[in-house]
Amino acid sequence: MSAWHAAIAFALTGERLDLGAQAVPDPDALARELEEAGWPAERVIAHAQHAAGVQPWPHPVPDNLRAGLGAAQLHAAVARARDRLGLTVLTVLPPSRRTRLDADERRLLAEVPPHFGR
C-alpha cells in the first residue's frame, strides 16, 4: 500500500495531508478526503490560480511522498484528480484569431534549402 492520496493532495495543495495508504488512487474518495481536510474543490481551484505564475503548479511532490509510486502513474493520477475537481485548465481562452503575416514571416516561409531545386 502506498500513500497515493497524500502525494496527489500535495501536488494539488502544496500541503502534507495525512490521508492514509491506498492500493490504487481513487479520485472520488480523494475529493471527499480533501474536502474533509478543508480543501474543497473551490479552494483547490483558487489555490491553483493563485500559484500559477508564482510557483510550479501542480506542486512537485517530495521524494518521501513519492516513495513506491511510479512517476507516470502519479502524473496520471494527478491528472484524473484535476479532472474530478474541474481543474483541467486554469484559464479558458478564446481561440486565437488569424493574423496576416508580416514581411519577415513571409520571407521565412519563402526560404528553402539550396538543394530544394529552385
Residue, then its C-alpha position, 0 to 999 in steps of 0.5 A: m500500500s502506498a500513500w497515493h492520496a497524500a502525494i496527489a493532495f500535495a501536488l494539488t495543495g502544496e500541503r502534507l495531508d495525512l490521508g492514509a495508504q491506498a492500493v490504487p488512487d481513487p479520485d472520488a474518495l480523494a475529493r471527499e478526503l480533501e474536502e474533509a481536510g478543508w480543501p474543497a474543490e473551490r479552494v483547490i481551484a483558487h489555490a491553483q490560480h493563485a500559484a500559477g505564475v508564482q510557483p510550479w503548479p501542480h506542486p512537485v511532490p517530495d521524494n518521501l511522498r513519492a516513495g513506491l509510486g511510479a512517476a507516470q502513474l502519479h502524473a496520471a493520477v494527478a491528472r484524473a484528480r484535476d479532472r474530478l475537481g474541474l481543474t483541467v485548465l486554469t484559464v479558458l481562452p478564446p481561440s486565437r484569431r488569424t493574423r496576416l503575416d508580416a514581411d519577415e514571416r513571409r520571407l521565412l516561409a519563402e526560404v528553402p534549402p539550396h538543394f530544394g531545386r529552385 
